[in-house]
Amino acid sequence: MTFQETQRLRLGIPKGSLQESTLTLFARAGFNIVVNGRSYFPTCDDEGIAPVLLRAQEIPRYVADGVLDAGITGHDWVVENKVDVIEIAELVYAKQSMRPVRWVLAVHENNEAKSVRDLEGKTIATEVVNITRDYLASHGVNAKVEFSWGATEVKVPHLVDAIVDVTETGSSLRENNLRIVDTVLESTTRLIANREAMRDEVKSRKIEDLAILLQGAIRAWGRVLLRMKVPQDRLPAVLGALPLDPEPDVYAPDKSGNVIVNAVMDKGKARRLSPELRRLGAFSLVEFAVNQLID
């Protein structure tokens, strides 16, 4: 299919901390996106996609304004920008792990604050000013919220009383002698789209296809397919040892009376389970990488 320039999907790719994990995710979904030096316009082997590298913080605004048709960004930045976009799909991955990130309210470990109410009249530094102000308002707390340009953790306690910062593991906060008081917002990465783009037949189909493939790649992340042969009389024992999500595929017996079984599972589980399956009677076990797992 040949795409006209106006039909190409203008897709925002997050530059910075999410960049490498996003490009890896797209590769597992079958898209080869190549960043050329310092260019903000990567190339993609799918002619229907025109990627643009932008900070995740900016992508929701550009999608809402129609500069981009769609983009990969965090739910937190959609909330922070207070924009009208469609969140097409949740993509649970981050810089370091395959789990949500948290924006947390944190103070120095010597601070006696036990809850947000103890920060009445204090100063809080953060990159998510709107989210923090809304959070404070929901708790009836009046505090000064100032924008932080970075290195937010080091500002406590000498420059500000508390911070609202993002964390995956909490290790950076602990290293800076900070203690979490509360979770302000939990966020995951999202595929978002412009409403006008979703009314376009070509672009909406492309966006929906992206959602299916990216979610399939995430579901397959860290999983393998274990293929084995099983004598019919040992089949119940082998199936009893296999995970049921997704359910193993069992094929008709071959001429020797052996059944082929395919089972998808976490790679670590396959490593632990393979010797046990062999003892239960399975043989000719072969492990395959899985890039897509689409329901």
N, C-alpha and C positions, 0 to 999 in steps of 0.2 A: 504494500500500500504506500503510495506516495503522498506525503503531507505537504500542503501549502504552508507558507510561513505563518499565516494567521491561524492555522489549525494546530501548530506546535504548542505543546503544553509548557508554559513558562513556569518552571518548578524551582522553588527556593530550596537550596541545600544549606544546612547550617555550617557556618565557618567557625572554626575554633575547637572547643572541647568535644563537640559531638561529630566533628567532620569525619575522622577516620572510621569511627564505628558506623556512621551512616553510609559511607562509601562501601564498607565491608558488607553491610546489610543489603545494599543494592546489588552488589556482586553476587551474593548468595541467592538473590531473587532473579538473577539472570541479566542484570544491566551492568555494563562496563562504563563507568563514569571516570574520566581521567582529568585530573587537575593539572593544567599546564603552567608551571612556574607560579608567578604571582597573579596570573589572570583570574578574574572573577567570573569567567565564563568557561566552565569545563566543557569537554566534549562527551557525548554519549553515543553509544552504538545503536541506540534507538532513535531514528530520525524524527519520531513524534514527540520527543522530549528536548526542551531547551533549558538546561540547568543553569542556575545562577547561584554563586556563592555569596551568602549574606550572613550576618550575625543572627543567631536564633531570635534574639530580642527584637529584631526589626522585621522579621518575616511576617508575623501576623498583620502588621500595619500595611505592608506592601500587598499582601493578599487581599485584605479588606478593601484597599483602594483600587484594586484591579491591575496594578502594575505586574503582579504575579497571578497566575491562575490557581496555583496550589503551592504548598510548601511543607517542609518537615520542621517542626518546632515543638517546644514544650507547651503543655497545657498552661503552665504558669505564665508564659509570655502572652498567651491569649487573654488570660485574666488580667494581667498587668496592663496591657494595652487597651483594654476595654473596647474591643472591636467586634464587629459583626462578621463572623466567618462561620463556615460549616466544618465541624470536626468530623472528618470522614472515618478515621480509624485510629484506634489506640495502638501504639507500637511500643511495647514495654521493653525498652533498652536505654542505656545511658552510657556515660563515658567509661565507667569501670565495671559495670555489672548489668545483668538483665533484670533489673528491678526498679521500682519508682525511686525518685529522689524526693527529699523533703526540704522545705524551707522552714527553718527552726528559729525560734527566739532563744538567744543564748546570752549569758552573762559570764563575767569572770568567776572562777571557782570560789573566790573569797567574798563574792557578792551574796548577801543573804536573801535575795529575792526568791520567792517560792512560786509566784505566779505572775502573770502579766499585770495584775492589779498593783503589784508592788513597784511598778515602773511608772506610776502616775507622776507627771511632771518631769520625767527624765528624757534623755536624748538617745535616740536609736538610729543607727546607721544601717543602710541597706541599699541594694540595687533595685529592689521591688517596692518602690515607695507607695504605689496605689494599693498593692496587696496588704502592705503593713498598716496603712491608714485604715483600710476597711476592717482589718483584723482588730485593731485597737478600738475602733468604733463599735464593733460587735460586742466588745467586753466593757464598753463604757469607760475607757481609759483615755485620758488626754496626755499625750507625750509628743515631743518634737521628733519628727522623722526627717532625716537628712539623707540625701543621695550619696552613696559611696561609689567611688570610681574604681575600686579594687582594693585588694589586701585588707578586706573588711575585718578579718579576725584579729589583726594586730592593733586595732583602734580601741579595743577594750583592755583596761579600764581608763587609760590616760586621756583619750579624746572623746569617747562616748560612754554611756552607761551600759548599753546593750546593743546587740546587732540582730538582724534577721538575715540569715545566710543559708545557702543551699548546701546540702550534704548528701552523700551516698552512704558512707560508712561511719561518719563522725570522727574519723581519725585526725583530720586537720584541726577540728575544734579542740580535741583533747590535747594535741601537740601545743596548742596556744593557750592551754589552761582555761578553757571555756567549758561551761556547763549548760546543757540544754534545759530550758525552762518549759518550753511547749512547742508543739508542731503547729506552724501557721498554715501550711498548705502542703499537700502531697501531690506530686506531679509526675506525669509520664509523657513521653514523646508522642506527638500526634501528627497524622497527615491531615492538613486542613485545606480548605478550598474556598475560592471566591464564589459567591452565589450566582453571579452571571455566568461563570465558567461551567457551573453545574447545570445550567439551562442549555448549554451548547452540547449537541449530541455527540460530536467527536471527542471533545475534551472531557465530558462527564464519563464517557466510556473508558477513556484512558486513565482517569483518576480512579475509577472503580477497579480497573485491572491492576493498577499499582497497589491499591489497598489489599486486594486478594493475594498478590504475589509477595508483598512485604510481610504481611501477617503470616503467610505460609512459611517464609524464610525464618521468621522469629520462632514460630512453633517448632521448626526443625532444628533450631540452634542447639548444638550439643547432643543431638540424637544421631543414632545410627540404625541401619537396618541389618538385623541378624537373620541370615538365611541358613537353614539346616535341613537335613534329611532325618526322618524319624521312622523307625519300624512301627507298624500299625499298633502292635500290642503295647508299645511304650508311649503312644501318643497321649493318653490321659495324664500320665505323670509329667510329661514335658509341658503340656499346655497348662497344667496346674502351677508350674514354676514361672511361667511367663507373665509379664504385666498385661493388663487388660485394656489399657488406654494408650494407643488405639488397639482394638482387638486384633490378635494375630490372624493372618491369612493362612488357611489350610487348603492344600490342593489335593486333587484325586491321587490315589496311589499309582506308582509307576509299575512296570512289569515285575519288579523285584518285591513289590508289596510295601515299598517305603513311601512315606508321605513327605512332601516338601512343605515346610512351614516358614513363613516370613513374619518377623516380629520387629516392630520399631520400639526403641527404648533409649534411655539416656546412655551415653557412651560409658560412663562409670559403671552403670548397672550391667551393661553388656560384658565389661571386663570381669566383674565379680560373678556373673551368672554363667558365662560360657563353660567353665570347668564343671559346674554342677549339671548343666544340660548334657554334657558329654557323659557324665556318670549315670544320668538317667536314661541314656540310650541314644541321644541325638548324635549325629556324626556329619562330617563334611560341612562344618560350620564356616560360613564366610561372612565377614563384616563389610558393609558398604556405608560410605558417607551419605547423609541425607541433607539436601539443600532446600527442599520444599516439602511441606506437610500441610496440605490444603484439605479442609473438611469438605 
